[in-house]
Amino acid sequence: MEIRQIAADERTDTMFPLQTYAFMPSPWTEADRETYAKRMVFYRTVTSLIAEEGGQTLAGVAAFPMRQNVRGVVHDMAGVASVSTHPSARRRGLVRQLMTRLMQQMREQGCAVSALYPFRPSFYGKLGYVGVPRVRTATFAPEGLSHLLRAELPGEVERLHLSEGFDDYNALTLRLLEDRHGFSVYDETRTSEFRESPSLWVAIARVDGEVVGAVTYWIDQYGGDLVAGDLLTTGPMGRALLLQFFARHVDQVARIVLKIDTNEVPELWGTDFAVLTEGRVDLPRRGGPMVRLLAIEALNGLRAGAEQDVTVEVVDDELIGGRYRITGAAGRLAVEETREEPQATLTCAGISALAYGVLDPIEVMTRGFGRMEGPAVERLAALFPRDMPYLFADF
Ligand SMILES: CC(C)(COP(=O)(O)OP(=O)(O)OC[C@H]1O[C@@H](n2cnc3c(N)ncnc32)[C@H](O)[C@@H]1OP(=O)(O)O)[C@@H](O)C(=O)NCCC(=O)NCCS
């Protein structure tokens, strides 16, 4: 078996059959193949690796070059996708080998972190990944927001086809990348596919001409559902403007279904406001995303919760294993190698969970991602306070 990196236009004859068999209705048609081949222009910057034997492709993995905000620092990120093995070659360790090589290569290409959507989290858990929150949905009738119809808000909302509003929408995502923990975006090559593809509306909220919020949506039928994408806002005014716009769909749609960040609390959007907030995870189709550090230096510069230091040993990981001193000073973390005895032992999933703010040190231990004594629990909890990331990009 040989592992080989392939160019985007080779994917159609190598990865397409594996991916389509794994993820799509099949058998596929020639038209499906042609559609895929045309899309490969948007995959020029993707790193694609395949495992071959006797000229046959047995498995493939890929990583999109992306960027992600982790506690205030924007890192290059490897967005892993297209993971599939031919059914007769499964359980031979092919994807494990491909993923090991992919993670190493993406780190060499400068990616400090990685994220993916798993079919089964325990599979990627073995590769050092740890879960972060899945996007929530809020489902409500527009009547519930009727108080906003009477509110005089200092801004306006414009409705456009996504293709027309794309530049403003995209600029807002780039602004949120700078501000919002966990937020991630594709590179320009991949992003340009979204400008053309889906037939969606976008509502853009502005105050004094500045974009303060945007949301994509479509309407399934008169009296039916208005199905919206992620509610992207720079703050409460952007949210109020977009919700006011949705409130104006009273009598036109029965329900609004909107994707929201885990930090949103929709029941506080109105008085007498009936709303169902859901975070549904089911496997294999709707797994919560997972993340990991690819380089320990990813910790440098992250917002620190306290002026503290702690020594840790990261174990069982080729990319980030070692002993480190982690220090919080002037509000930022710094990491350096050390020979000192560690106060805590962490797996890659354990240190990644702390860095992303999803697990407390006690939870790191109860989940089996590390061991430590009382003082280290307090220090790590102070350095890495809980801060739920909002991943945004679906891939
Ligand atoms: C999931 C899939 C990619 C696994 O590929 P594979 O080449 O068989 O995986 P490997 O043989 O390298 O397995 C790596 C490890 O995961 C385990 N594993 C494999 N498939 C698993 C599964 N379905 N559930 C849990 N563990 C699994 C293996 O036992 C092995 O464990 P080990 O390293 O401790 O021995 C393959 O089954 C597939 O193509 N499935 C359909 C598409 C899909 O779901 N892709 C993933 C999208 S996120």
The ligand as a MOL file (V3000), in Angstrom:
LIG
                    3D

  0  0  0     0  0            999 V3000
M  V30 BEGIN CTAB
M  V30 COUNTS 48 50 0 0 0
M  V30 BEGIN ATOM
M  V30 1 C -15.0310 5.2020 8.9370 0
M  V30 2 C -14.0240 4.7290 7.9410 0
M  V30 3 C -13.4620 5.9180 7.1960 0
M  V30 4 C -12.9110 3.9840 8.7120 0
M  V30 5 O -11.8610 3.6730 7.8110 0
M  V30 6 P -10.8900 2.4280 8.0660 0
M  V30 7 O -9.8100 2.5120 7.0270 0
M  V30 8 O -11.6850 1.2000 8.1410 0
M  V30 9 O -10.3260 2.7810 9.4990 0
M  V30 10 P -9.0580 2.1420 10.2140 0
M  V30 11 O -8.9520 0.6790 9.8320 0
M  V30 12 O -7.8540 2.9880 9.9320 0
M  V30 13 O -9.4470 2.2800 11.7210 0
M  V30 14 C -8.7750 3.0930 12.6830 0
M  V30 15 C -9.2690 2.7460 14.0510 0
M  V30 16 O -10.6770 3.0010 14.1810 0
M  V30 17 C -11.4030 1.8030 14.4840 0
M  V30 18 N -12.6310 1.8530 13.6820 0
M  V30 19 C -12.7480 1.6660 12.3610 0
M  V30 20 N -14.0210 1.8130 11.9750 0
M  V30 21 C -14.7160 2.0910 13.0930 0
M  V30 22 C -16.0760 2.3320 13.3620 0
M  V30 23 N -17.0010 2.2940 12.4150 0
M  V30 24 N -16.4490 2.5860 14.6250 0
M  V30 25 C -15.5370 2.6180 15.6180 0
M  V30 26 N -14.2260 2.3850 15.4270 0
M  V30 27 C -13.8330 2.1200 14.1840 0
M  V30 28 C -10.4670 0.6840 14.0660 0
M  V30 29 O -10.7190 -0.4860 14.8080 0
M  V30 30 C -9.1090 1.2780 14.3740 0
M  V30 31 O -8.8480 1.2380 15.7630 0
M  V30 32 P -7.3370 1.0010 16.2810 0
M  V30 33 O -6.4740 2.0220 15.5880 0
M  V30 34 O -7.4460 1.2150 17.7620 0
M  V30 35 O -6.9880 -0.3810 15.8800 0
M  V30 36 C -14.6650 3.7410 6.9210 0
M  V30 37 O -15.3130 2.7370 7.6280 0
M  V30 38 C -15.6650 4.4230 5.9990 0
M  V30 39 O -15.3280 4.8120 4.8860 0
M  V30 40 N -16.9500 4.5460 6.4320 0
M  V30 41 C -17.9760 5.2130 5.6670 0
M  V30 42 C -17.7050 6.7170 5.5270 0
M  V30 43 C -17.5170 7.4530 6.8490 0
M  V30 44 O -18.2710 7.2760 7.7740 0
M  V30 45 N -16.4720 8.2810 6.9180 0
M  V30 46 C -16.1420 9.0780 8.0640 0
M  V30 47 C -16.6990 10.4510 7.9180 0
M  V30 48 S -16.3120 11.4840 9.2760 0
M  V30 END ATOM
M  V30 BEGIN BOND
M  V30 1 1 1 2
M  V30 2 1 2 3
M  V30 3 1 2 4
M  V30 4 1 2 36
M  V30 5 1 4 5
M  V30 6 1 5 6
M  V30 7 2 6 7
M  V30 8 1 6 8
M  V30 9 1 6 9
M  V30 10 1 9 10
M  V30 11 2 10 11
M  V30 12 1 10 12
M  V30 13 1 10 13
M  V30 14 1 13 14
M  V30 15 1 14 15
M  V30 16 1 15 16
M  V30 17 1 15 30
M  V30 18 1 16 17
M  V30 19 1 17 18
M  V30 20 1 17 28
M  V30 21 1 18 19
M  V30 22 1 18 27
M  V30 23 2 19 20
M  V30 24 1 20 21
M  V30 25 1 21 22
M  V30 26 2 21 27
M  V30 27 1 22 23
M  V30 28 2 22 24
M  V30 29 1 24 25
M  V30 30 2 25 26
M  V30 31 1 26 27
M  V30 32 1 28 29
M  V30 33 1 28 30
M  V30 34 1 30 31
M  V30 35 1 31 32
M  V30 36 2 32 33
M  V30 37 1 32 34
M  V30 38 1 32 35
M  V30 39 1 36 37
M  V30 40 1 36 38
M  V30 41 2 38 39
M  V30 42 1 38 40
M  V30 43 1 40 41
M  V30 44 1 41 42
M  V30 45 1 42 43
M  V30 46 2 43 44
M  V30 47 1 43 45
M  V30 48 1 45 46
M  V30 49 1 46 47
M  V30 50 1 47 48
M  V30 END BOND
M  V30 END CTAB
M  END
